[in-house]
Protein backbone atom coordinates (compact mmCIF):
# COMPACT_ATOMS: atom_id res chain seq x y z
CA UNK A 1 0.00 0.00 0.00
CA UNK A 2 1.33 3.42 -0.92
CA UNK A 3 1.83 5.99 1.86
CA UNK A 4 -0.19 8.48 -0.10
CA UNK A 5 -3.21 6.28 0.42
CA UNK A 6 -2.88 6.76 4.17
CA UNK A 7 -2.83 10.50 3.65
CA UNK A 8 -6.05 10.30 1.86
CA UNK A 9 -7.56 8.24 4.63
CA UNK A 10 -6.35 10.21 7.64
CA UNK A 11 -5.54 13.64 6.11
CA UNK A 12 -1.86 13.66 7.22
CA UNK A 13 1.50 13.75 5.36
CA UNK A 14 3.50 10.67 6.26
CA UNK A 15 7.29 10.26 5.87
CA UNK A 16 8.96 7.20 4.69
CA UNK A 17 11.11 4.95 6.79
CA UNK A 18 14.11 5.99 4.81
CA UNK A 19 13.46 9.62 5.57
CA UNK A 20 13.03 8.76 9.25
CA UNK A 21 16.32 6.90 9.42
CA UNK A 22 18.13 9.63 7.50
CA UNK A 23 16.77 12.33 9.85
CA UNK A 24 17.83 10.35 12.93
CA UNK A 25 21.30 9.92 11.60
CA UNK A 26 21.51 13.67 10.85
CA UNK A 27 20.42 14.59 14.37
CA UNK A 28 22.94 12.19 15.89
CA UNK A 29 25.71 13.59 13.64
CA UNK A 30 24.84 17.21 14.52
CA UNK A 31 24.82 16.41 18.22
CA UNK A 32 28.17 14.69 17.91
CA UNK A 33 29.63 17.73 16.11
CA UNK A 34 28.30 20.05 18.80
CA UNK A 35 29.78 17.80 21.48
CA UNK A 36 33.16 17.80 19.75
CA UNK A 37 32.98 21.60 19.32
CA UNK A 38 32.23 21.99 23.00
CA UNK A 39 35.23 19.81 23.88
CA UNK A 40 37.47 21.90 21.60
CA UNK A 41 36.15 25.17 23.10
CA UNK A 42 36.82 23.84 26.58
CA UNK A 43 40.38 22.94 25.66
CA UNK A 44 40.89 26.32 23.85
CA UNK A 45 39.48 28.17 26.85
CA UNK A 46 41.87 26.36 29.18
CA UNK A 47 44.75 27.21 26.87
CA UNK A 48 43.62 30.85 26.61
CA UNK A 49 43.31 31.08 30.39
CA UNK A 50 46.93 30.08 30.77
CA UNK A 51 48.07 32.22 27.87
CA UNK A 52 46.34 35.34 29.12
CA UNK A 53 47.65 34.73 32.60
CA UNK A 54 51.19 34.46 31.25
CA UNK A 55 50.64 37.46 28.98
CA UNK A 56 49.27 39.56 31.86
CA UNK A 57 52.21 38.68 34.08
CA UNK A 58 54.67 39.23 31.27
CA UNK A 59 53.12 42.58 30.37
CA UNK A 60 53.03 43.61 34.01
CA UNK A 61 56.68 42.77 34.48
CA UNK A 62 57.58 44.55 31.25
CA UNK A 63 55.53 47.62 32.20
CA UNK A 64 57.03 47.68 35.68
CA UNK A 65 60.52 47.43 34.18
CA UNK A 66 59.84 50.14 31.61
CA UNK A 67 58.32 52.30 34.34
CA UNK A 68 61.51 52.00 36.40
CA UNK A 69 63.60 52.80 33.31
CA UNK A 70 61.39 55.80 32.59
CA UNK A 71 61.70 57.02 36.18
CA UNK A 72 65.49 56.72 36.07
CA UNK A 73 65.54 58.48 32.69
CA UNK A 74 63.42 61.33 34.02
CA UNK A 75 65.55 61.58 37.17
CA UNK A 76 68.70 61.74 35.03
CA UNK A 77 67.22 64.45 32.84
CA UNK A 78 66.12 66.38 35.94
CA UNK A 79 69.69 66.30 37.25
CA UNK A 80 71.02 67.48 33.89
CA UNK A 81 68.46 70.29 33.76
CA UNK A 82 69.28 71.39 37.31
CA UNK A 83 73.01 71.35 36.55
CA UNK A 84 72.54 73.37 33.34
CA UNK A 85 70.21 75.78 35.12
CA UNK A 86 72.79 76.31 37.88
CA UNK A 87 75.48 77.09 35.27
CA UNK A 88 73.17 79.56 33.56
CA UNK A 89 72.31 81.29 36.84
CA UNK A 90 76.00 81.57 37.70
CA UNK A 91 76.81 83.02 34.28
CA UNK A 92 73.98 85.54 34.65
CA UNK A 93 75.39 86.62 38.03
CA UNK A 94 78.84 87.18 36.50
CA UNK A 95 77.41 89.07 33.52
CA UNK A 96 75.46 91.38 35.80
CA UNK A 97 78.78 92.27 37.44
CA UNK A 98 80.34 92.99 34.04
CA UNK A 99 77.34 95.07 33.11
CA UNK A 100 78.05 97.38 36.04
CA UNK A 101 81.74 97.56 35.07
CA UNK A 102 80.89 98.45 31.48
CA UNK A 103 78.56 101.22 32.60
CA UNK A 104 81.31 102.68 34.78
CA UNK A 105 83.94 102.40 32.00
CA UNK A 106 81.63 104.08 29.53
CA UNK A 107 81.63 107.23 31.69
CA UNK A 108 85.47 107.46 31.72
CA UNK A 109 86.13 107.46 27.97
CA UNK A 110 88.21 110.20 26.34
CA UNK A 111 88.94 113.75 27.54
CA UNK A 112 89.13 116.55 24.99
CA UNK A 113 90.54 114.46 22.15
CA UNK A 114 87.48 115.00 19.97
CA UNK A 115 87.74 118.78 20.47
CA UNK A 116 91.41 118.70 19.45
CA UNK A 117 90.60 116.70 16.33
CA UNK A 118 87.78 119.07 15.43
CA UNK A 119 90.07 122.08 15.92
CA UNK A 120 92.83 120.53 13.77
CA UNK A 121 90.34 119.79 11.00
CA UNK A 122 89.06 123.35 11.24
CA UNK A 123 92.58 124.79 11.06
CA UNK A 124 93.44 122.59 8.08
CA UNK A 125 90.39 123.91 6.28
CA UNK A 126 92.35 127.17 6.21
CA UNK A 127 94.68 125.66 3.63
CA UNK A 128 94.38 127.37 0.27
CA UNK A 129 93.95 126.34 -3.33
CA UNK A 130 95.42 122.96 -4.26
CA UNK A 131 96.73 122.43 -0.74
CA UNK A 132 93.19 121.90 0.46
CA UNK A 133 93.67 118.23 -0.23
CA UNK A 134 92.37 115.10 1.48
CA UNK A 135 95.82 113.85 2.46
CA UNK A 136 97.09 111.23 4.89
CA UNK A 137 96.95 113.67 7.79
CA UNK A 138 93.29 114.32 7.10
CA UNK A 139 92.65 110.58 6.80
CA UNK A 140 94.45 109.82 10.07
CA UNK A 141 92.61 112.59 11.91
CA UNK A 142 89.27 111.31 10.70
CA UNK A 143 90.36 107.75 11.50
CA UNK A 144 91.25 108.86 15.02
CA UNK A 145 87.86 110.49 15.43
CA UNK A 146 86.17 107.37 14.12
CA UNK A 147 88.32 105.30 16.46
CA UNK A 148 87.27 107.37 19.48
CA UNK A 149 83.63 107.19 18.46
CA UNK A 150 84.10 103.50 17.71
CA UNK A 151 85.50 102.88 21.19
CA UNK A 152 82.41 104.43 22.69
CA UNK A 153 80.30 102.36 20.31
CA UNK A 154 82.27 99.26 21.27
CA UNK A 155 81.49 99.78 24.92
CA UNK A 156 77.85 100.40 24.11
CA UNK A 157 77.84 97.38 21.82
CA UNK A 158 79.47 95.32 24.54
CA UNK A 159 76.83 96.56 26.92
CA UNK A 160 74.13 95.53 24.45
CA UNK A 161 75.76 92.13 24.03
CA UNK A 162 75.86 91.60 27.77
CA UNK A 163 72.20 92.59 28.10
CA UNK A 164 71.26 90.38 25.14
CA UNK A 165 73.26 87.50 26.55
CA UNK A 166 71.56 87.88 29.92
CA UNK A 167 68.17 87.86 28.20
CA UNK A 168 69.08 84.75 26.24
CA UNK A 169 70.32 82.99 29.34
CA UNK A 170 67.22 83.98 31.30
CA UNK A 171 65.03 82.69 28.48
CA UNK A 172 66.77 79.32 28.67
CA UNK A 173 66.56 79.38 32.47
CA UNK A 174 62.81 79.84 32.10
CA UNK A 175 62.52 77.04 29.53
CA UNK A 176 64.61 74.72 31.69
CA UNK A 177 62.52 75.60 34.74
CA UNK A 178 59.31 74.82 32.85
CA UNK A 179 60.76 71.56 31.54
CA UNK A 180 62.01 70.66 35.02
CA UNK A 181 58.58 71.32 36.51
CA UNK A 182 56.93 69.16 33.83
CA UNK A 183 59.40 66.34 34.37
CA UNK A 184 58.99 66.40 38.16
CA UNK A 185 55.25 66.21 37.61
CA UNK A 186 55.74 63.27 35.26
CA UNK A 187 58.08 61.69 37.83
CA UNK A 188 55.42 61.91 40.54
CA UNK A 189 52.88 60.35 38.17
CA UNK A 190 55.22 57.49 37.26
CA UNK A 191 56.10 56.87 40.90
CA UNK A 192 52.40 56.84 41.76
CA UNK A 193 51.71 54.37 38.93
CA UNK A 194 54.42 52.06 40.27
CA UNK A 195 52.48 51.72 43.52
CA UNK A 196 49.24 50.74 41.75
CA UNK A 197 48.11 47.13 41.18
CA UNK A 198 45.05 45.31 39.90
CA UNK A 199 43.50 45.25 43.36
CA UNK A 200 43.80 48.99 44.04
CA UNK A 201 41.90 50.28 41.02
CA UNK A 202 38.18 50.44 40.35
CA UNK A 203 36.73 48.53 37.43
CA UNK A 204 34.24 51.33 36.84
CA UNK A 205 37.02 53.20 35.09
CA UNK A 206 36.52 50.90 32.12
CA UNK A 207 33.11 52.46 31.46
CA UNK A 208 34.77 55.80 30.70
CA UNK A 209 35.80 55.65 27.05
CA UNK A 210 37.31 59.17 27.04
CA UNK A 211 39.47 58.72 30.10
CA UNK A 212 42.65 59.66 28.30
CA UNK A 213 43.83 61.31 25.10
CA UNK A 214 46.31 59.42 22.96
CA UNK A 215 49.84 60.85 23.17
CA UNK A 216 50.96 62.69 20.05
CA UNK A 217 54.62 63.18 20.98
CA UNK A 218 56.95 60.36 20.01
CA UNK A 219 59.63 58.94 22.30
CA UNK A 220 62.31 60.36 20.03
CA UNK A 221 60.78 63.82 20.20
CA UNK A 222 60.50 63.54 24.00
CA UNK A 223 64.08 62.43 24.30
CA UNK A 224 65.34 65.17 21.96
CA UNK A 225 63.30 67.96 23.56
CA UNK A 226 65.31 68.31 26.78
CA UNK A 227 68.55 67.45 25.00
CA UNK A 228 67.94 70.23 22.48
CA UNK A 229 67.17 72.77 25.21
CA UNK A 230 70.29 71.81 27.17
CA UNK A 231 72.44 71.80 24.02
CA UNK A 232 71.10 75.19 22.92
CA UNK A 233 71.53 76.62 26.40
CA UNK A 234 75.05 75.26 26.64
CA UNK A 235 75.87 76.69 23.21
CA UNK A 236 74.63 80.13 24.28
CA UNK A 237 76.56 79.75 27.51
CA UNK A 238 79.80 78.77 25.76
CA UNK A 239 79.40 81.37 23.02
CA UNK A 240 78.75 84.08 25.61
CA UNK A 241 81.67 83.39 27.89
CA UNK A 242 84.22 85.12 25.60
CA UNK A 243 82.37 88.37 26.30
CA UNK A 244 83.85 88.45 29.79
CA UNK A 245 87.32 87.65 28.50
CA UNK A 246 86.91 90.28 25.80
CA UNK A 247 85.95 92.92 28.32
CA UNK A 248 89.09 92.26 30.37
CA UNK A 249 91.18 93.02 27.29
CA UNK A 250 88.91 95.68 25.85
CA UNK A 251 90.19 98.72 27.79
CA UNK A 252 93.87 97.90 27.22
CA UNK A 253 93.18 97.37 23.53
CA UNK A 254 91.34 100.69 23.37
CA UNK A 255 94.26 102.49 25.01
CA UNK A 256 96.78 100.82 22.71
CA UNK A 257 94.67 101.65 19.65
CA UNK A 258 94.40 105.30 20.67
CA UNK A 259 98.13 105.60 21.37
CA UNK A 260 98.94 103.84 18.10
CA UNK A 261 96.62 106.11 16.16
CA UNK A 262 98.08 109.19 17.84
CA UNK A 263 101.56 108.05 16.79
CA UNK A 264 100.26 107.49 13.24
CA UNK A 265 98.89 111.06 13.18
CA UNK A 266 102.14 112.52 14.46
CA UNK A 267 104.03 110.56 11.81
CA UNK A 268 101.62 111.76 9.12
CA UNK A 269 102.09 115.37 10.26
CA UNK A 270 105.87 114.97 10.22
CA UNK A 271 105.87 113.44 6.75
CA UNK A 272 103.49 116.10 5.51
CA UNK A 273 105.71 118.88 6.88
CA UNK A 274 108.71 117.26 5.20
CA UNK A 275 106.74 117.19 1.93
CA UNK A 276 105.90 120.88 2.32
CA UNK A 277 109.55 121.75 2.94
CA UNK A 278 110.66 119.63 0.01
CA UNK A 279 108.09 121.18 -2.32
CA UNK A 280 108.93 124.70 -1.12
CA UNK A 281 112.60 124.05 -1.82
CA UNK A 282 111.79 122.71 -5.28
CA UNK A 283 109.51 125.67 -6.03
CA UNK A 284 112.21 128.16 -5.02
CA UNK A 285 114.71 126.39 -7.19
CA UNK A 286 112.23 126.20 -10.06
CA UNK A 287 111.44 129.90 -9.73
CA UNK A 288 115.14 130.83 -9.92
CA UNK A 289 115.64 128.63 -12.98
CA UNK A 290 112.52 130.04 -14.61
CA UNK A 291 113.77 133.60 -14.09
CA UNK A 292 116.98 132.61 -15.85
CA UNK A 293 114.96 131.08 -18.68
CA UNK A 294 113.01 134.31 -19.07
CA UNK A 295 116.22 136.23 -19.43
CA UNK A 296 117.51 133.73 -21.99
CA UNK A 297 114.26 133.90 -23.99
CA UNK A 298 114.37 137.72 -23.99
CA UNK A 299 117.89 137.58 -25.38
CA UNK A 300 116.70 135.15 -28.05
CA UNK A 301 113.82 137.46 -28.96
CA UNK A 302 116.24 140.37 -29.35
CA UNK A 303 118.48 138.28 -31.60
CA UNK A 304 115.49 137.20 -33.69
CA UNK A 305 114.43 140.85 -34.15
CA UNK A 306 117.89 141.75 -35.41
CA UNK A 307 118.04 138.73 -37.70
CA UNK A 308 114.62 139.47 -39.14
CA UNK A 309 115.72 143.06 -39.82
CA UNK A 310 118.78 141.81 -41.72
CA UNK A 311 116.74 139.31 -43.74
CA UNK A 312 114.15 141.94 -44.61
CA UNK A 313 116.93 144.24 -45.91
CA UNK A 314 118.19 141.50 -48.23
CA UNK A 315 114.61 140.81 -49.30
CA UNK A 316 114.10 144.49 -50.13
CA UNK A 317 117.30 144.42 -52.17
CA UNK A 318 116.10 141.42 -54.19
CA UNK A 319 112.71 143.05 -54.79
CA UNK A 320 114.44 146.28 -55.95
CA UNK A 321 116.61 144.40 -58.43
CA UNK A 322 113.63 142.54 -59.84
CA UNK A 323 111.67 145.79 -60.09
CA UNK A 324 114.53 147.52 -61.91
CA UNK A 325 114.86 144.67 -64.40
CA UNK A 326 111.24 145.08 -65.43
CA UNK A 327 112.28 148.28 -67.18
CA UNK A 328 114.34 146.41 -69.76
CA UNK A 329 113.18 146.96 -73.35
CA UNK A 330 112.69 144.77 -76.35
CA UNK A 331 114.21 141.39 -76.40
CA UNK A 332 116.28 142.19 -73.30
CA UNK A 333 113.11 141.66 -71.21
CA UNK A 334 113.81 137.94 -71.07
CA UNK A 335 113.56 135.31 -68.26
CA UNK A 336 117.25 134.61 -67.97
CA UNK A 337 119.17 132.76 -65.26
CA UNK A 338 119.61 135.94 -63.24
CA UNK A 339 115.84 136.43 -63.24
CA UNK A 340 115.33 132.91 -62.01
CA UNK A 341 118.01 133.24 -59.35
CA UNK A 342 116.50 136.50 -58.06
CA UNK A 343 113.10 134.84 -57.77
CA UNK A 344 114.64 131.92 -55.90
CA UNK A 345 116.39 134.33 -53.58
CA UNK A 346 113.09 136.16 -52.89
CA UNK A 347 111.32 132.87 -52.09
CA UNK A 348 114.14 131.74 -49.80
CA UNK A 349 114.31 135.10 -48.00
CA UNK A 350 110.53 135.23 -47.53
CA UNK A 351 110.60 131.70 -46.09
CA UNK A 352 113.46 132.62 -43.74
CA UNK A 353 111.70 135.79 -42.59
CA UNK A 354 108.44 133.86 -42.01
CA UNK A 355 110.29 131.16 -40.04
CA UNK A 356 112.06 133.78 -37.94
CA UNK A 357 108.82 135.60 -37.28
CA UNK A 358 107.12 132.35 -36.23
CA UNK A 359 110.02 131.57 -33.96
CA UNK A 360 109.85 135.06 -32.44
CA UNK A 361 106.08 134.67 -31.89
CA UNK A 362 106.69 131.35 -30.15
CA UNK A 363 109.43 132.91 -28.08
CA UNK A 364 107.14 135.76 -27.04
CA UNK A 365 104.47 133.23 -26.03
CA UNK A 366 107.10 131.21 -24.19
CA UNK A 367 108.30 134.31 -22.35
CA UNK A 368 104.73 135.13 -21.34
CA UNK A 369 104.16 131.61 -20.10
CA UNK A 370 107.42 131.60 -18.19
CA UNK A 371 106.40 134.82 -16.46
CA UNK A 372 103.04 133.28 -15.70
CA UNK A 373 104.85 130.24 -14.26
CA UNK A 374 106.89 132.56 -12.05
CA UNK A 375 103.68 134.17 -10.82
CA UNK A 376 102.06 130.78 -10.21
CA UNK A 377 105.15 129.54 -8.39
CA UNK A 378 104.97 132.61 -6.18
CA UNK A 379 101.33 131.87 -5.38
CA UNK A 380 102.15 128.22 -4.71
CA UNK A 381 104.95 129.24 -2.38
CA UNK A 382 102.51 131.35 -0.37
CA UNK A 383 100.02 128.46 -0.32
CA UNK A 384 102.64 125.94 0.80
CA UNK A 385 104.04 128.26 3.46
CA UNK A 386 100.53 128.83 4.80
CA UNK A 387 99.92 125.05 4.92
CA UNK A 388 103.30 124.55 6.58
CA UNK A 389 102.39 127.08 9.25
CA UNK A 390 99.08 125.35 9.89
CA UNK A 391 100.45 121.80 10.15
CA UNK A 392 103.84 122.49 11.71
CA UNK A 393 102.80 125.09 14.27
CA UNK A 394 99.07 125.49 14.84
CA UNK A 395 98.07 121.81 14.63
CA UNK A 396 101.19 120.69 16.48
CA UNK A 397 100.20 122.98 19.34
CA UNK A 398 96.72 121.49 19.42
CA UNK A 399 98.03 117.91 19.39
CA UNK A 400 99.97 118.56 22.59
CA UNK A 401 96.65 118.92 24.40
CA UNK A 402 95.82 115.25 23.90
CA UNK A 403 96.71 113.01 26.83
CA UNK A 404 95.35 109.51 26.42
CA UNK A 405 95.20 107.38 29.49
CA UNK A 406 94.31 103.80 30.24
CA UNK A 407 90.81 103.33 31.46
C-alpha positions in Angstrom: 0.0 0.0 0.0 1.3 3.4 -0.9 1.8 6.0 1.9 -0.2 8.5 -0.1 -3.2 6.3 0.4 -2.9 6.8 4.2 -2.8 10.5 3.6 -6.0 10.3 1.9 -7.6 8.2 4.6 -6.3 10.2 7.6 -5.5 13.6 6.1 -1.9 13.7 7.2 1.5 13.8 5.4 3.5 10.7 6.3 7.3 10.3 5.9 9.0 7.2 4.7 11.1 4.9 6.8 14.1 6.0 4.8 13.5 9.6 5.6 13.0 8.8 9.2 16.3 6.9 9.4 18.1 9.6 7.5 16.8 12.3 9.8 17.8 10.4 12.9 21.3 9.9 11.6 21.5 13.7 10.9 20.4 14.6 14.4 22.9 12.2 15.9 25.7 13.6 13.6 24.8 17.2 14.5 24.8 16.4 18.2 28.2 14.7 17.9 29.6 17.7 16.1 28.3 20.0 18.8 29.8 17.8 21.5 33.2 17.8 19.8 33.0 21.6 19.3 32.2 22.0 23.0 35.2 19.8 23.9 37.5 21.9 21.6 36.2 25.2 23.1 36.8 23.8 26.6 40.4 22.9 25.7 40.9 26.3 23.9 39.5 28.2 26.8 41.9 26.4 29.2 44.8 27.2 26.9 43.6 30.9 26.6 43.3 31.1 30.4 46.9 30.1 30.8 48.1 32.2 27.9 46.3 35.3 29.1 47.7 34.7 32.6 51.2 34.5 31.2 50.6 37.5 29.0 49.3 39.6 31.9 52.2 38.7 34.1 54.7 39.2 31.3 53.1 42.6 30.4 53.0 43.6 34.0 56.7 42.8 34.5 57.6 44.6 31.2 55.5 47.6 32.2 57.0 47.7 35.7 60.5 47.4 34.2 59.8 50.1 31.6 58.3 52.3 34.3 61.5 52.0 36.4 63.6 52.8 33.3 61.4 55.8 32.6 61.7 57.0 36.2 65.5 56.7 36.1 65.5 58.5 32.7 63.4 61.3 34.0 65.6 61.6 37.2 68.7 61.7 35.0 67.2 64.5 32.8 66.1 66.4 35.9 69.7 66.3 37.2 71.0 67.5 33.9 68.5 70.3 33.8 69.3 71.4 37.3 73.0 71.4 36.5 72.5 73.4 33.3 70.2 75.8 35.1 72.8 76.3 37.9 75.5 77.1 35.3 73.2 79.6 33.6 72.3 81.3 36.8 76.0 81.6 37.7 76.8 83.0 34.3 74.0 85.5 34.7 75.4 86.6 38.0 78.8 87.2 36.5 77.4 89.1 33.5 75.5 91.4 35.8 78.8 92.3 37.4 80.3 93.0 34.0 77.3 95.1 33.1 78.1 97.4 36.0 81.7 97.6 35.1 80.9 98.4 31.5 78.6 101.2 32.6 81.3 102.7 34.8 83.9 102.4 32.0 81.6 104.1 29.5 81.6 107.2 31.7 85.5 107.5 31.7 86.1 107.5 28.0 88.2 110.2 26.3 88.9 113.7 27.5 89.1 116.6 25.0 90.5 114.5 22.1 87.5 115.0 20.0 87.7 118.8 20.5 91.4 118.7 19.5 90.6 116.7 16.3 87.8 119.1 15.4 90.1 122.1 15.9 92.8 120.5 13.8 90.3 119.8 11.0 89.1 123.3 11.2 92.6 124.8 11.1 93.4 122.6 8.1 90.4 123.9 6.3 92.3 127.2 6.2 94.7 125.7 3.6 94.4 127.4 0.3 94.0 126.3 -3.3 95.4 123.0 -4.3 96.7 122.4 -0.7 93.2 121.9 0.5 93.7 118.2 -0.2 92.4 115.1 1.5 95.8 113.8 2.5 97.1 111.2 4.9 97.0 113.7 7.8 93.3 114.3 7.1 92.7 110.6 6.8 94.4 109.8 10.1 92.6 112.6 11.9 89.3 111.3 10.7 90.4 107.8 11.5 91.3 108.9 15.0 87.9 110.5 15.4 86.2 107.4 14.1 88.3 105.3 16.5 87.3 107.4 19.5 83.6 107.2 18.5 84.1 103.5 17.7 85.5 102.9 21.2 82.4 104.4 22.7 80.3 102.4 20.3 82.3 99.3 21.3 81.5 99.8 24.9 77.9 100.4 24.1 77.8 97.4 21.8 79.5 95.3 24.5 76.8 96.6 26.9 74.1 95.5 24.4 75.8 92.1 24.0 75.9 91.6 27.8 72.2 92.6 28.1 71.3 90.4 25.1 73.3 87.5 26.6 71.6 87.9 29.9 68.2 87.9 28.2 69.1 84.7 26.2 70.3 83.0 29.3 67.2 84.0 31.3 65.0 82.7 28.5 66.8 79.3 28.7 66.6 79.4 32.5 62.8 79.8 32.1 62.5 77.0 29.5 64.6 74.7 31.7 62.5 75.6 34.7 59.3 74.8 32.9 60.8 71.6 31.5 62.0 70.7 35.0 58.6 71.3 36.5 56.9 69.2 33.8 59.4 66.3 34.4 59.0 66.4 38.2 55.2 66.2 37.6 55.7 63.3 35.3 58.1 61.7 37.8 55.4 61.9 40.5 52.9 60.3 38.2 55.2 57.5 37.3 56.1 56.9 40.9 52.4 56.8 41.8 51.7 54.4 38.9 54.4 52.1 40.3 52.5 51.7 43.5 49.2 50.7 41.8 48.1 47.1 41.2 45.0 45.3 39.9 43.5 45.3 43.4 43.8 49.0 44.0 41.9 50.3 41.0 38.2 50.4 40.4 36.7 48.5 37.4 34.2 51.3 36.8 37.0 53.2 35.1 36.5 50.9 32.1 33.1 52.5 31.5 34.8 55.8 30.7 35.8 55.6 27.0 37.3 59.2 27.0 39.5 58.7 30.1 42.6 59.7 28.3 43.8 61.3 25.1 46.3 59.4 23.0 49.8 60.9 23.2 51.0 62.7 20.0 54.6 63.2 21.0 57.0 60.4 20.0 59.6 58.9 22.3 62.3 60.4 20.0 60.8 63.8 20.2 60.5 63.5 24.0 64.1 62.4 24.3 65.3 65.2 22.0 63.3 68.0 23.6 65.3 68.3 26.8 68.6 67.5 25.0 67.9 70.2 22.5 67.2 72.8 25.2 70.3 71.8 27.2 72.4 71.8 24.0 71.1 75.2 22.9 71.5 76.6 26.4 75.1 75.3 26.6 75.9 76.7 23.2 74.6 80.1 24.3 76.6 79.8 27.5 79.8 78.8 25.8 79.4 81.4 23.0 78.8 84.1 25.6 81.7 83.4 27.9 84.2 85.1 25.6 82.4 88.4 26.3 83.9 88.4 29.8 87.3 87.6 28.5 86.9 90.3 25.8 85.9 92.9 28.3 89.1 92.3 30.4 91.2 93.0 27.3 88.9 95.7 25.9 90.2 98.7 27.8 93.9 97.9 27.2 93.2 97.4 23.5 91.3 100.7 23.4 94.3 102.5 25.0 96.8 100.8 22.7 94.7 101.7 19.7 94.4 105.3 20.7 98.1 105.6 21.4 98.9 103.8 18.1 96.6 106.1 16.2 98.1 109.2 17.8 101.6 108.0 16.8 100.3 107.5 13.2 98.9 111.1 13.2 102.1 112.5 14.5 104.0 110.6 11.8 101.6 111.8 9.1 102.1 115.4 10.3 105.9 115.0 10.2 105.9 113.4 6.7 103.5 116.1 5.5 105.7 118.9 6.9 108.7 117.3 5.2 106.7 117.2 1.9 105.9 120.9 2.3 109.6 121.8 2.9 110.7 119.6 0.0 108.1 121.2 -2.3 108.9 124.7 -1.1 112.6 124.1 -1.8 111.8 122.7 -5.3 109.5 125.7 -6.0 112.2 128.2 -5.0 114.7 126.4 -7.2 112.2 126.2 -10.1 111.4 129.9 -9.7 115.1 130.8 -9.9 115.6 128.6 -13.0 112.5 130.0 -14.6 113.8 133.6 -14.1 117.0 132.6 -15.8 115.0 131.1 -18.7 113.0 134.3 -19.1 116.2 136.2 -19.4 117.5 133.7 -22.0 114.3 133.9 -24.0 114.4 137.7 -24.0 117.9 137.6 -25.4 116.7 135.1 -28.0 113.8 137.5 -29.0 116.2 140.4 -29.3 118.5 138.3 -31.6 115.5 137.2 -33.7 114.4 140.8 -34.1 117.9 141.8 -35.4 118.0 138.7 -37.7 114.6 139.5 -39.1 115.7 143.1 -39.8 118.8 141.8 -41.7 116.7 139.3 -43.7 114.2 141.9 -44.6 116.9 144.2 -45.9 118.2 141.5 -48.2 114.6 140.8 -49.3 114.1 144.5 -50.1 117.3 144.4 -52.2 116.1 141.4 -54.2 112.7 143.0 -54.8 114.4 146.3 -55.9 116.6 144.4 -58.4 113.6 142.5 -59.8 111.7 145.8 -60.1 114.5 147.5 -61.9 114.9 144.7 -64.4 111.2 145.1 -65.4 112.3 148.3 -67.2 114.3 146.4 -69.8 113.2 147.0 -73.3 112.7 144.8 -76.3 114.2 141.4 -76.4 116.3 142.2 -73.3 113.1 141.7 -71.2 113.8 137.9 -71.1 113.6 135.3 -68.3 117.3 134.6 -68.0 119.2 132.8 -65.3 119.6 135.9 -63.2 115.8 136.4 -63.2 115.3 132.9 -62.0 118.0 133.2 -59.3 116.5 136.5 -58.1 113.1 134.8 -57.8 114.6 131.9 -55.9 116.4 134.3 -53.6 113.1 136.2 -52.9 111.3 132.9 -52.1 114.1 131.7 -49.8 114.3 135.1 -48.0 110.5 135.2 -47.5 110.6 131.7 -46.1 113.5 132.6 -43.7 111.7 135.8 -42.6 108.4 133.9 -42.0 110.3 131.2 -40.0 112.1 133.8 -37.9 108.8 135.6 -37.3 107.1 132.3 -36.2 110.0 131.6 -34.0 109.9 135.1 -32.4 106.1 134.7 -31.9 106.7 131.4 -30.1 109.4 132.9 -28.1 107.1 135.8 -27.0 104.5 133.2 -26.0 107.1 131.2 -24.2 108.3 134.3 -22.3 104.7 135.1 -21.3 104.2 131.6 -20.1 107.4 131.6 -18.2 106.4 134.8 -16.5 103.0 133.3 -15.7 104.9 130.2 -14.3 106.9 132.6 -12.1 103.7 134.2 -10.8 102.1 130.8 -10.2 105.1 129.5 -8.4 105.0 132.6 -6.2 101.3 131.9 -5.4 102.2 128.2 -4.7 105.0 129.2 -2.4 102.5 131.3 -0.4 100.0 128.5 -0.3 102.6 125.9 0.8 104.0 128.3 3.5 100.5 128.8 4.8 99.9 125.1 4.9 103.3 124.5 6.6 102.4 127.1 9.2 99.1 125.3 9.9 100.4 121.8 10.2 103.8 122.5 11.7 102.8 125.1 14.3 99.1 125.5 14.8 98.1 121.8 14.6 101.2 120.7 16.5 100.2 123.0 19.3 96.7 121.5 19.4 98.0 117.9 19.4 100.0 118.6 22.6 96.7 118.9 24.4 95.8 115.2 23.9 96.7 113.0 26.8 95.3 109.5 26.4 95.2 107.4 29.5 94.3 103.8 30.2 90.8 103.3 31.5 
